[in-house]
Amino acid sequence: MKKINALFDHLIDTLAVIAGIFIIFIMFAECYEVVARYFFRRPTVWSVEFCEYMLFLLAFLGTTWVLRKKAHISVTIVL
């Protein structure tokens, strides 16, 4: 059971790193989009949509890591 828990923790950490890489890529893609649009008058076709999909995935990739660290708001419902 400890091996499964360690494997799951490693998977959560890996997904958090991927989410961090996505955030960095979003930052560079949007900066590139601004430079391409306003300085070179050649906007990209892919930047906005790709960043939208990445933002959507960030919610799922980072949620388990945040919940494991108890850094998220949690609600307890008593029935």
N, CA, C and O of each residue as an XYZ file, in Angstrom:
316
protein
N       0.818     -1.195      0.000
C       0.000      0.000      0.000
C       0.862      1.260      0.000
O       0.505      2.266     -0.613
N       2.010      1.195      0.699
C       2.901      2.353      0.726
C       3.465      2.645     -0.658
O       3.674      3.798     -1.033
N       3.706      1.573     -1.409
C       4.241      1.761     -2.755
C       3.216      2.440     -3.661
O       3.572      3.287     -4.481
N       1.956      2.072     -3.515
C       0.900      2.704     -4.307
C       0.749      4.166     -3.918
O       0.585      5.025     -4.783
N       0.805      4.457     -2.604
C       0.717      5.844     -2.160
C       1.895      6.669     -2.658
O       1.720      7.822     -3.054
N       3.078      6.100     -2.642
C       4.255      6.812     -3.142
C       4.136      7.057     -4.640
O       4.502      8.129     -5.122
N       3.633      6.084     -5.375
C       3.437      6.239     -6.806
C       2.396      7.325     -7.100
O       2.578      8.135     -8.009
N       1.313      7.336     -6.330
C       0.276      8.348     -6.513
C       0.806      9.746     -6.174
O       0.495     10.710     -6.873
N       1.603      9.860     -5.108
C       2.208     11.144     -4.773
C       3.156     11.626     -5.868
O       3.198     12.814     -6.188
N       3.904     10.706     -6.429
C       4.805     11.060     -7.542
C       3.998     11.528     -8.759
O       4.389     12.478     -9.437
N       2.887     10.869     -9.031
C       2.021     11.269    -10.142
C       1.451     12.672     -9.913
O       1.405     13.483    -10.838
N       1.021     12.954     -8.688
C       0.491     14.283     -8.362
C       1.569     15.342     -8.531
O       1.303     16.411     -9.081
N       2.775     15.064     -8.068
C       3.872     16.024     -8.220
C       4.206     16.253     -9.698
O       4.482     17.382    -10.105
N       4.181     15.198    -10.488
C       4.467     15.318    -11.913
C       3.417     16.172    -12.611
O       3.752     17.010    -13.449
N       2.156     15.965    -12.271
C       1.096     16.770    -12.870
C       1.192     18.227    -12.445
O       0.862     19.120    -13.225
N       1.639     18.481    -11.217
C       1.831     19.867    -10.769
C       2.970     20.534    -11.541
O       2.887     21.717    -11.870
N       4.019     19.787    -11.828
C       5.124     20.334    -12.628
C       4.647     20.638    -14.044
O       5.006     21.667    -14.617
N       3.845     19.750    -14.604
C       3.296     19.992    -15.939
C       2.421     21.238    -15.932
O       2.457     22.024    -16.880
N       1.637     21.428    -14.879
C       0.808     22.628    -14.763
C       1.680     23.880    -14.690
O       1.344     24.903    -15.287
N       2.787     23.809    -13.971
C       3.711     24.939    -13.910
C       4.333     25.246    -15.256
O       4.510     26.412    -15.609
N       4.664     24.212    -16.010
C       5.208     24.403    -17.357
C       4.155     25.046    -18.256
O       4.476     25.906    -19.077
N       2.902     24.630    -18.102
C       1.817     25.248    -18.871
C       1.705     26.734    -18.558
O       1.519     27.542    -19.468
N       1.814     27.104    -17.290
C       1.713     28.516    -16.909
C       2.838     29.323    -17.557
O       2.607     30.418    -18.070
N       4.039     28.784    -17.531
C       5.169     29.477    -18.147
C       4.967     29.594    -19.659
O       5.246     30.640    -20.245
N       4.481     28.520    -20.289
C       4.244     28.565    -21.725
C       3.149     29.567    -22.071
O       3.254     30.269    -23.077
N       2.095     29.644    -21.251
C       1.036     30.624    -21.482
C       1.603     32.035    -21.427
O       1.254     32.883    -22.248
N       2.478     32.284    -20.460
C       3.070     33.612    -20.329
C       3.866     33.978    -21.588
O       3.713     35.073    -22.129
N       4.710     33.057    -22.047
C       5.507     33.348    -23.227
C       4.650     33.441    -24.490
O       4.917     34.277    -25.354
N       3.641     32.608    -24.607
C       2.789     32.641    -25.793
C       2.015     33.951    -25.873
O       1.879     34.525    -26.954
N       1.513     34.423    -24.751
C       0.772     35.680    -24.769
C       1.702     36.869    -25.019
O       1.318     37.811    -25.713
N       2.895     36.841    -24.477
C       3.868     37.902    -24.767
C       4.236     37.900    -26.242
O       4.343     38.960    -26.859
N       4.428     36.730    -26.803
C       4.718     36.621    -28.237
C       3.554     37.146    -29.067
O       3.751     37.819    -30.079
N       2.332     36.827    -28.625
C       1.145     37.300    -29.340
C       1.073     38.827    -29.349
O       0.763     39.428    -30.378
N       1.354     39.447    -28.219
C       1.318     40.905    -28.137
C       2.374     41.520    -29.040
O       2.090     42.472    -29.768
N       3.585     40.990    -29.001
C       4.665     41.521    -29.839
C       4.344     41.314    -31.322
O       4.529     42.222    -32.133
N       3.869     40.131    -31.668
C       3.564     39.850    -33.072
C       2.422     40.719    -33.584
O       2.439     41.156    -34.735
N       1.434     40.968    -32.734
C       0.273     41.727    -33.179
C       0.563     43.219    -33.305
O       0.202     43.840    -34.304
N       1.207     43.789    -32.307
C       1.338     45.237    -32.286
C       2.621     45.763    -32.920
O       2.648     46.905    -33.381
N       3.667     44.977    -32.956
C       4.917     45.464    -33.543
C       5.122     44.980    -34.972
O       5.651     45.716    -35.805
N       4.707     43.751    -35.263
C       4.921     43.192    -36.594
C       3.650     43.111    -37.429
O       3.708     42.759    -38.607
N       2.508     43.429    -36.838
C       1.205     43.382    -37.517
C       0.906     42.000    -38.101
O       0.249     41.887    -39.136
N       1.390     40.956    -37.434
C       1.171     39.576    -37.866
C       0.695     38.748    -36.668
O       1.496     38.025    -36.077
N      -0.582     38.835    -36.296
C      -1.047     38.060    -35.134
C      -1.037     36.565    -35.425
O      -1.180     36.136    -36.570
N      -0.869     35.799    -34.383
C      -0.882     34.348    -34.536
C      -2.319     33.853    -34.522
O      -3.216     34.518    -34.004
N      -2.520     32.689    -35.093
C      -3.851     32.112    -35.149
C      -4.073     31.177    -33.957
O      -5.209     30.982    -33.525
N      -3.023     30.615    -33.442
C      -3.129     29.540    -32.472
C      -3.028     29.998    -31.028
O      -3.475     29.267    -30.144
N      -2.482     31.131    -30.744
C      -2.093     31.504    -29.386
C      -3.268     31.590    -28.417
O      -3.224     30.996    -27.340
N      -4.294     32.305    -28.780
C      -5.406     32.523    -27.855
C      -6.135     31.220    -27.552
O      -6.399     30.917    -26.388
N      -6.461     30.454    -28.573
C      -7.188     29.209    -28.355
C      -6.350     28.198    -27.584
O      -6.868     27.498    -26.714
N      -5.078     28.119    -27.891
C      -4.209     27.179    -27.188
C      -4.101     27.543    -25.709
O      -4.116     26.663    -24.848
N      -3.992     28.829    -25.416
C      -3.919     29.268    -24.020
C      -5.236     29.037    -23.295
O      -5.233     28.750    -22.098
N      -6.358     29.155    -23.989
C      -7.645     28.856    -23.371
C      -7.721     27.390    -22.960
O      -8.169     27.082    -21.855
N      -7.293     26.491    -23.825
C      -7.303     25.072    -23.493
C      -6.333     24.761    -22.346
O      -6.627     23.933    -21.484
N      -5.196     25.421    -22.346
C      -4.237     25.198    -21.256
C      -4.790     25.671    -19.918
O      -4.599     25.010    -18.896
N      -5.473     26.814    -19.920
C      -6.085     27.290    -18.679
C      -7.136     26.322    -18.174
O      -7.271     26.113    -16.968
N      -7.872     25.739    -19.090
C      -8.867     24.729    -18.718
C      -8.184     23.513    -18.081
O      -8.651     22.995    -17.066
N      -7.088     23.065    -18.677
C      -6.370     21.908    -18.137
C      -5.677     22.207    -16.812
O      -5.518     21.312    -15.982
N      -5.268     23.440    -16.608
C      -4.600     23.814    -15.358
C      -5.477     23.552    -14.141
O      -4.986     23.149    -13.086
N      -6.762     23.781    -14.294
C      -7.675     23.548    -13.177
C      -7.649     22.090    -12.746
O      -7.743     21.798    -11.554
N      -7.525     21.181    -13.686
C      -7.536     19.762    -13.352
C      -6.157     19.244    -12.943
O      -6.055     18.359    -12.093
N      -5.104     19.785    -13.538
C      -3.762     19.293    -13.223
C      -3.289     19.751    -11.843
O      -2.587     19.011    -11.155
N      -3.660     20.943    -11.442
C      -3.155     21.477    -10.191
C      -4.033     21.245     -8.980
O      -3.583     21.435     -7.850
N      -5.284     20.836     -9.191
C      -6.230     20.715     -8.087
C      -5.802     19.675     -7.058
O      -5.856     19.950     -5.860
N      -5.387     18.516     -7.482
C      -5.032     17.474     -6.517
C      -3.810     17.861     -5.688
O      -3.737     17.552     -4.498
N      -2.866     18.529     -6.313
C      -1.671     18.958     -5.572
C      -2.027     19.994     -4.520
O      -1.537     19.936     -3.393
N      -2.881     20.941     -4.887
C      -3.297     21.983     -3.951
C      -4.092     21.374     -2.800
O      -3.906     21.756     -1.645
N      -4.966     20.440     -3.107
C      -5.755     19.800     -2.049
C      -4.885     18.951     -1.130
O      -5.146     18.874      0.071
N      -3.852     18.312     -1.681
C      -2.959     17.518     -0.843
C      -2.182     18.393      0.131
O      -1.911     17.986      1.261
N      -1.823     19.601     -0.313
C      -1.101     20.547      0.554
C      -2.027     21.288      1.517
O      -1.568     22.064      2.355
N      -3.334     21.044      1.391
C      -4.356     21.724      2.199
C      -4.264     23.238      2.042
O      -4.398     23.981      3.014
N      -4.035     23.685      0.821
C      -3.910     25.104      0.528
C      -5.136     25.633     -0.196
O      -5.122     26.753     -0.707
N      -6.179     24.848     -0.242
C      -7.374     25.247     -0.957
C      -8.533     25.376      0.026
O      -8.514     24.784      1.104
N      -9.513     26.134     -0.347
C     -10.704     26.265      0.479
C     -11.476     24.955      0.401
O     -11.723     24.438     -0.688
N     -11.849     24.429      1.539
C     -12.637     23.205      1.546
C     -13.927     23.442      2.324
O     -13.973     24.235      3.264
N     -14.938     22.753      1.918
C     -16.253     22.888      2.534
C     -16.658     21.529      3.087
O     -16.604     20.521      2.382
N     -17.060     21.509      4.340
C     -17.538     20.283      4.957
C     -19.052     20.378      5.061
O     -19.587     21.329      5.630
N     -19.724     19.399      4.516
C     -21.175     19.374      4.545
C     -21.594     18.261      5.491
O     -21.174     17.114      5.345
N     -22.417     18.609      6.450
C     -22.941     17.628      7.399
C     -24.408     17.416      7.087
O     -25.187     18.368      7.061
N     -24.778     16.189      6.855
C     -26.173     15.870      6.551
C     -26.885     15.380      7.778
O     -28.072     15.062      7.717
